[in-house]
Amino acid sequence: MSEQSLLPRLSRRQFLKTSAVATALAALGDSLLGGPMATLTEGAAKEAPASDVWIPTVCVLCDEGCGLLAHQVDGVVVKVEGNPAQPANKGRICGRSNGWPLILYNPYRAKAPLKRTNTDKGLGVDPKWQEISWDEAMTTVATKVKEAMKKDPHTLYLHNGHRAARSNLMWGSFASATKTVNKLGSVNWCTGGTLHTLSFHMNGVTVADPEMEYSKYHIDVGGRFLGAKGTPFLNRQFAEAKDRGIKVVSLCPIVSPNSPNPDEWLPIKPGTDAAFHLAVANVMLNELNRYDAEFIKWRTNGPYLIGPDGLYVRAGGPKVKDPMRLNAEYGPPLVWDTDAKAARPYNDASVKNVALEGTFTVNGVTCKPSFQMLKDHVKKYTPEMAEKTTDIPAATIRRIAGELLDAAQIGKTITIDGVTLPYRPASVGFSKAYSGSRGFQTHLSARIVNLLLGNYQAPGGFASTSQPEMKPNPADGLLDVSKMTRAHEFYGEHATWPSEKADNSSAWPGVYNTNGITWYAIDDPKKYNLRHPPAVYGFTGANMLGNSTNPTFIAGVMKKIPFIFGICLQLDDVAEMCDVVLPDHSYFEKFYLEGVGDPHTYGTVDFLMQPVVPQPVFPGTRDGNEIVIDLAERCGLLFGKGGLNERLNSSYGLKDKLALDLNKRYTFEDIMDRRLKAAHGEAFGLEYFKKAGYHVLEEGGIAERFGVAMFSKARIPLYWEYMVYWREQLRKDLAGIKAKFGVDVRRPSNEAALNYMQPLPDLQPRPEFDAPAEFDLYCVHYKTMLHSMATFMDNAWINEHTLNNDPYSMRVMIHTATAAQKGIKTGDPIWVEGRFGKTKGEAMVTELTRPDTVAIAGLFGASSTNIWPPAREGPHMNYLCSGEEEYRDPITGNVMNGAKVKVYKA
Amino acid sequence: MTRYGMVIDLGRCLACGACSLACKSENGTPPGVLWSKVMIRETGKFPATRRTALPTQCMHCAKAPCVTVCPTGATTKRADGIVLVDYAKCIGCKLCESACPYGARTFVQAIKPYYEKYGFTPYETLMYAKHKAGVEEKCTFCVDRIAQGKDPACVTTCPAYARTFGDLDDPKSEVAKLVAQGKTYQLLPEQGTNPSIYYLPAKKPTA
């Protein structure tokens, strides 16, 4: 038949002789920057051997770490498929991963070292790049860094991007070697502040989420089921859950693309989720009197007695050091033994029955179990009150509470691989749903519903996504998280003033999302008592203008910084603020190591990211790691004590013959080889990984997966008593600073921040929605699977797919009735204007949103003048948001992610 | 006889677009040419409304109108049911495009680079050799992958395992079993085309 319709696969040389495209290629001039691409025409003259190979590597476009196989034909990557050996993605990949060829070959990449010739800087201002030599670029940057270090190392502001963009492993150690305190992380929009803090304390792990393999009922808050990433692992779990007949209730102001085909949509009013959660808790506790009492008694601090000061009532006698309270010594918290009718230490083995309810007098102090305090606390959240606040009918709230309890089947167990576990296949809310200016308390209110269901670390419940590693705190029996990576959150330091760090993070109980305040401090150094104004801002993998609130403001602040350099893959928004751009290899041209959790055993597998093309696509680029090593040497930071090499020996555990000589320069490839051998053994160096692609670092089983083996005795906070403790510590610190310097370090006031530090959560009014009446609509933001980060805007395939298939995501969703009132039709260009800025986009008139809510997906609307022009299209939510402290979560620093707006035709 | 076909489970489809992008990458289709699509729409009135997604491509119909109308014999149906276009014979008359009730065909106006300012990328240089301006194009069920014993690219990548490919005439195949369960449907049955792509319905919401 007509199989000849598909041209046979030709060898490269045959192809060049026959193809019409080759003629077109010959007509192409050099690319604007960086000289000609390493095209086939250029290579045709050489006798390169024909090749057709599949090379294992790993995807870093999000933090999932999917295994890939790159198909390289005659040196060109023609296809990327999933690596079936990877346990999480099992050979499947998402749309973004399928777009790899265009990322690699994107001719708008940074292709050669550049310096700006336009002294004017700003959003949408062309830097008028001039290509320079590597030596000139590196000399310029090194000179500026050295000058800054000589005067004051803290004037170096060094910014490392999100993990997904952070393939430049050397950068962090380089930043440490400079000794600056102003090391920034790219976590402005990140949900991390609440997500990680709550996951540490309640699941003993960095990220905990609803466990979907066994789930039967899930309330998907904010339409985040697929994590806004739609990774193969999440998609598979979702689809399998659907097959099993899971009920999914979507609690979201819009019908979200990340919560496909929900069984029920509850179009909640933006910013009121806490009222819904606390009303559900109230129905469980005060109407139905149904909850997992055994779990609350023995796995939480629910029975711990709380005194009038909000702190535990403790036993006298032998005291124990509390690692979470700067090692101060305490007696054990007391519980009420209902058999002995007396208070006993929580860890008294003779106690068989404890009170969860009642009021008691212990040593003359009136106290209640913390569970009783919760029960009293949520009474005000009647379903009727919640209906007025959330627009979800009271009857629905009552029904949902009952459905959750029925689905949770309290008391049931399941045996998996010989391990018997509580089986609670019902949960509320993915962790990533809770960001925003009051995200911490909203998230905590959902966590309380999950605690009442007893679903922690249970199949189908709320479980860690990697191996939990926690032990009980000897002082109170709760999870001791003081040894975890971000242990400084909630404990470990006193507020200091004036602060060395620009963001004054010591005055915050959580510091994960405070970095963004740095820009406000630079803008108004007097107000923030900025001690070390930046002399140099350097970054890698961090597009502060693409992923941050109020890009106009931040660009204005960046203009004030004397020297900016970046190790850049793309000439994106922030690259345009640079004085010097150092062009990076793409992820397909460099090495990186991705530790990936096996979602079924919770073992760990190391996957190697490696070059899948024989030479870099653009010869003027260099591996960012080599750039950093070179920079370190030029700045005198590579060798000797405290140098980069010593730091690498320490962080990678390089000892004996694997240890780096402190006075020798190594290639990054050599360093990777040593690192792999140190972690996996002599036989598993880089050569092994290049062929195999991965190696299992740690095996795990069901006991590890659900944490049984890891922290079965540690309790989970139902009542955040140490929030009270740390609130009082912070109160003293802030009062001391105010007495000495006359300033409130926190904004809008110390008192407002301290009042937010509650042991039990409330519905908190959102400052971003407290706007004048002219801003008559809510604007919410959502992510789509193909546009989860700014880096996908300029992928032409993804852009084309979106424009052709999805009429919503590059537009502003507006409800039919609201659009009619304002005379707006689908396709009309409209302005969405809030108090902090405005953004333009096409209207999409729809029934998929509340009448009082417009919605913008993201990220779109780049400002760069040198990016692929279609990436500049589409509305950009960030222009509507402020990153000032007043609009951040007072505990974690999470930024506002919604706004009140007015909408009108452009 | 073999009759290749596919079942797409709309209850599993999450509209993630992986199929569409995998098709792009596998087949290297030029700008403006999408063999595999995912139409995202909505039904109902607020609040009883939902977002719908319908992945579509060439249906490889048993009674393919495109084959019937083609004046040059460029569009043919293989014995295994796959409908293909012979670019050498196609004169670009677009009759097939009008005849296809599924909008599966695209006329290739010109083969241009995606990033026009910089010309063809090495990937495009290699892949566009399989395409030709002035002809009609559409999904081939990844005929060269099938020849190698692989599934089409959209099936292999689908993270939600929503797609099943196989021989509809083989009662032991997964696709035949799914169709035999009687829950599948074809698009536009009134057109009498008997498409080789079947759909399983998305679960209806209760509210």
Interface residues (C-beta under 8 A of the other chain):
Chain A: M1 S2 E3 Q4 S5 L6 L7 R9 L10 R12 F15 T18 S19 A20 V21 A22 A24 L25 L28 S31 L32 M37 A38 T39 L40 T41 V73 D74 G75 V76 V77 V78 K79 V80 E81 G82 N89 G91 R92 I93 C94 G95 R96 S97 N98 G99 W100 P101 L102 L104 Y105 N106 P107 Y108 L226 G230 T231 P232 F233 N235 R236 F238 A239 K242 D243 V255 P257 P260 N261 P262 D263 E264 W265 P267 V617 M785 L786 A796 W797 I798 E800 H801 T802 N804 N805 D806 P807 Y808 H815 T816 T846 E847 L848 T849 R850 P851 W868
Chain B: D9 G11 R12 C13 L14 A15 C16 G17 A18 S20 L21 A22 K24 S25 E26 G28 P31 G32 L34 K37 V38 M39 I40 R41 E42 G44 K45 F46 P47 T49 R50 R51 A53 A74 T76 K77 R78 A79 L84 V85 D86 Y87 A88 K89 I111 Y114 Y115 K117 Y118 G119 F120 T121 P122 Y123 E124 T125 L126 M127 Y128 A129 K130 T140 V143 D144 A153 T156 T157 C158 P159 A160 Y161 A162 A202 K203 P205 T206 A207
